[in-house]
Amino acid sequence: MKKIILSLSATFLFNLSVSANIEPSTDFLQKDFKVTLNWLEQKPKSYAKDFFIIQYLEQENLSFENAKIAYEMGNGRNATLKKLFNKKFKTSAPIDLKCYRASIEELKKEDSKCIALGLSLPEATKLSKDDLNFFISRLDPYPTLKNDLQIIASSDPFNALINSDTNRFYRLFFDLGSDYRIKFLNKFMTPEFIEKLSKESEFERFLRYVIHDNNLKNIQKSLISLKDNKQLAPHIIFSLGINAVNNNSDDNAYMFFYNAFNKSYLKVDKDKSLFWMYLVTQNTSFLQELTKSWDNSIYTLYAKELFDVNIDNIIYNIDLKNEKTSFDVYDAFKWMDVVEDTKKNLDDAKLAKYYNLFSDESTLSHYAFVLQRYNKYKIQYFITPYKDEVKDLDVNKQVLIYSLARQESQFIPSAISFSSAQGVMQIMPFLSLDIAKKLNEDYNIYEQFVPKTNIRYGSFHLDTLMRQFDNNPLFIAYAYNGGAGYTRSQLKKGLFKEKSKYEPFLSMEMISYAETREYGKKVLANYYIYNNHLNSENKIALSTIFQSLVSPY
């Protein structure tokens, strides 16, 4: 593996100042910069700080004491940070490792503690009844595991499980694996039991497992009986509506969507429910209502297209002062201050402050962010910054980059996600390192905060995705967010294959990762808007885009 270079060359610093037209004053863009504990102590807890803690923990010859101090500065919710710290500084006791690695025959010779450590539930589902009963007899000191094994060993695991408590039901349902769920748990569940499950916090996770797996049809059909209750959040009710559609129960689906609409707070969620109310009833009054929405989603844009209603709240160009800014566009912590400052009380005086601060092209995206908040998102900005970085690309590639970057970072170069994705294109460190290798370039993780580099790497990655997914903007968006392998697995389930009155919208809702599901729809709306702005000679109807959403698998 190529070593991460923590210092920047003089050549890079020169190119940085020329391409961005500003002097690189950010500390971590200086030659020989190295994250230190003192530097970290001065930064507020945030995703950005977690990113720099990770860079600190990656340093060689780091003592456990200093690593622990740095780790404890994190915000406590970063899985990447936790995984790195545990991998580098924590080891299992030898006896634990022995039990974890033991075969079934070896576990039979061990005491109850070792059995409890070494025997996993998925493993237990593959054991003979004799072996299960042997381990059950040895696990009196571990009643939870013993009772779990008794359910697996029973002649009717389904009834044994639903007659246990809901906590055990959920735990075993999730832990026993897909094959076991399909073989033993895909049974009809009574309305009373479904109602009982719906009152638990794990119900949403349960729905994710069931609704997106058509091998669990009996459970899916059982969910249709559930009545709305105060505990169900609107997005859960909407999911139940999708499940009803997927099981040919349009009347029940309508009631779920109606209740989701009434409970939803966000405009995008209300519009989504309205659109599905139209789909299951074919009542065009729901579409007409969507034409009045200020939120530019695939649903409202489609409705406006069908009724030939002009989109009147999109702005492409913003007038700036055209004076050199004093704002450090690379400093994630300074940007965090702006984000926090504009959450509340964003009045004319505060807007004027940011108009004066975000005064040149390097801060166009920053000012657009503030303006959008100032207008409470009822005016939406589809800007095209970094023109020099994309000018040599064909127009379709430009449209894709703008569509993705707007959703990824709103074009903010210092953006850092909770998972440490960086820059305008939000590229993960493992991916940028891999791209650097393929380009035969020295790797510096901090260069990903420089738009010229980050967009170039994002464009390189897009070349691969465009080839793999036949230039389809929605599938490319899924792959950019959730990974190419995940996207292929979703398409191979049969999504975007069938032709029905609900396609491609039902397939869009059957994408199993919620983040990827919503991300794809937002990027597709961006794509439609940017294409018809930048590629005005080849405008495309949204209905035509929908028709093109056909799986290549």
Stockholm file with secondary structure:
# STOCKHOLM 1.0

chainA/1-553         MKKIILSLSATFLFNLSVSANIEPSTDFLQKDFKVTLNWLEQKPKSYAKDFFIIQYLEQENLSFENAKIAYEMGNGRNATLKKLFNKKFKTSAPIDLKCYRASIEELKKEDSKCIALGLSLPEATKLSKDDLNFFISRLDPYPTLKNDLQIIASSDPFNALINSDTNRFYRLFFDLGSDYRIKFLNKFMTPEFIEKLSKESEFERFLRYVIHDNNLKNIQKSLISLKDNKQLAPHIIFSLGINAVNNNSDDNAYMFFYNAFNKSYLKVDKDKSLFWMYLVTQNTSFLQELTKSWDNSIYTLYAKELFDVNIDNIIYNIDLKNEKTSFDVYDAFKWMDVVEDTKKNLDDAKLAKYYNLFSDESTLSHYAFVLQRYNKYKIQYFITPYKDEVKDLDVNKQVLIYSLARQESQFIPSAISFSSAQGVMQIMPFLSLDIAKKLNEDYNIYEQFVPKTNIRYGSFHLDTLMRQFDNNPLFIAYAYNGGAGYTRSQLKKGLFKEKSKYEPFLSMEMISYAETREYGKKVLANYYIYNNHLNSENKIALSTIFQSLVSPY
#=GR chainA/1-553 SS CCCCCCSCCHHHHHHHHHHHSSCCCCGGGSTTCCCCHHHHHTSCSSHHHHHHHHHHHTSTTCCHHHHHHHHTTSCSCCHHHHHHHHHHHCCCCHHHHHHHTCCHHHHTTSCHHHHHHHCCHHHHTTSCHHHHHHHHHTCTTCHHHHHHHHHHHSSCHHHHHHTSCHHHHHHHHHHSCHHHIIIIICSCCCHHHHHHHHTSTTHHHHHHHHHTCGGGHHHHHHHTTCCCCTTSCHHHHHHHHHHHHHTTCHHHHHHHHHHHHHHCCSHHHHHHHHHHHHHHHCCHHHHHHHTTCSSCCHHHHHHHHHTTCCCCSEECCCCCCCSCCCSCTTCHHHHHHHHHHTSSCCCHHHHHHHHHHSCSGGGHHHHHHHHHHHTTTSSEECCCCCHHHHTTSCHHHHHHHHHHHHHHHTTCTTCBCTTCCBTTTTBCHHHHHHHHHHTTCCCCGGGGGSHHHHHHHHHHHHHHHHHHTTTCHHHHHHHHHHCHHHHHHHHTTTTTTCCSTTTTHHHHHTCSCHHHHHHHHHHHHHHHHHHHHHTGGGCCCHHHHHHTCCCCC
#=GC SS_cons         CCCCCCSCCHHHHHHHHHHHSSCCCCGGGSTTCCCCHHHHHTSCSSHHHHHHHHHHHTSTTCCHHHHHHHHTTSCSCCHHHHHHHHHHHCCCCHHHHHHHTCCHHHHTTSCHHHHHHHCCHHHHTTSCHHHHHHHHHTCTTCHHHHHHHHHHHSSCHHHHHHTSCHHHHHHHHHHSCHHHIIIIICSCCCHHHHHHHHTSTTHHHHHHHHHTCGGGHHHHHHHTTCCCCTTSCHHHHHHHHHHHHHTTCHHHHHHHHHHHHHHCCSHHHHHHHHHHHHHHHCCHHHHHHHTTCSSCCHHHHHHHHHTTCCCCSEECCCCCCCSCCCSCTTCHHHHHHHHHHTSSCCCHHHHHHHHHHSCSGGGHHHHHHHHHHHTTTSSEECCCCCHHHHTTSCHHHHHHHHHHHHHHHTTCTTCBCTTCCBTTTTBCHHHHHHHHHHTTCCCCGGGGGSHHHHHHHHHHHHHHHHHHTTTCHHHHHHHHHHCHHHHHHHHTTTTTTCCSTTTTHHHHHTCSCHHHHHHHHHHHHHHHHHHHHHTGGGCCCHHHHHHTCCCCC
//
